[in-house]
Amino acid sequence: MRDEKLQQVAFLTRMLAAVRRAYLDVHARLPPVTRQVGRALDTTNVDTWTDIKYFTNSERDQIDVQAQNILARCANCVHDMETLEKRAPPPASLPHTLPRC
């Protein structure tokens, strides 16, 4: 489970790095007319996003939803870890460690 969460954080990092410039550049130039028609971004392979120069508002919304989903899963993991920590007192002879997620 811990590796899954680390993969989610790594995916979010790659996703944000891939879309940063095009996502933030909202007024430099309009996207080509063919791109203004809404299309679904491939959220399973964000490496394909690095060649995109401009995003439509709809595409930005898709990116926002994807990022929110990843952050929600990570927040749930943190909540689960806090719940486990409150249930079981740490062993007296061992240093306190957080449960793995």
N, C-alpha and C positions, 0 to 999 in steps of 0.2 A: 504494500500500500504506500509505503514511503517513496519508493521509486516512481510510482504512478504520479504522486504529487510533485516530485522533482521534475518529472517529464512535463507536467502541466505548466510549471513555472518556466521551464526552458522553452516550451512552445510559445508561451506568452511573450517572452523576451525576444525570440526570433520574429514573432509576428509584429511586434511593435517596431523592431529595428527595420523590418522589411517595408513597412508602410509609412514610416515617420515623415519623410519628405513629401510624398504625394498626399498624405492625409492632412498635413498642416498647410500645404500650399493651396489655399482655397480661392485666391483671387489673381494669381499670376496670369493664367490663361484658361480659357474654357476648355473642357475636354472635347475631343472630336465628336461630331454629331452622332457617329455610330455608337459611341460609348454612352451617350445620354440616355439611351434606352436601357432600362434597368436590367442588370444581369446578376446572376448569383455568383459571388466569389467562391472559389474553391477553398473552403476553410480547413481542409485536410492537408493542404500543401501550400503553406504561406510563402515558400521559396519562389513560387511563380509570381508573387506580387512585386518582387523587386524591380521588374521591368516596367511596371505601371507608373506613369508620370502624373496622372490626375485621377482622382476619385470623384464620382458623383455623390450627391448627398445621400442617396440610397445606399451606395457602397460604403460610405462612412458609417451609416447606421448599422450595416451588417457587421462591420469591424467592431463597432461599439458593443453589439450584442454578444459577439464571440468573446471579447475581452471580459465582459461582465459575467458570462457563464464560467469562464476559467477562474475569475476572482471569487465567485460564489462557491465553487467547489473547494477552493483553497480555504475560504473562510469557514466552511463546514468542517473541514479537516481540523482547523485550529480549535473550533468549538468542541469537536469530539475529543481532541487531546486534553483540553481544559477539563472536560467532564470526567475523563479517565483519571486525571491527576487529582481531582477532588475526591473521587471514590476510594482510591487506594493510598494509604499513607506511605511515605517512602520508608524503605528499610532503615533501621537505626544504624546499622554498621556500614552501609554503603552510601556513597555520596548521592545526593538527589539528582535524578535524571528524568527528563521528559519522556513519556512513552512515544514510540515511533509511530508515525502515521503513514 
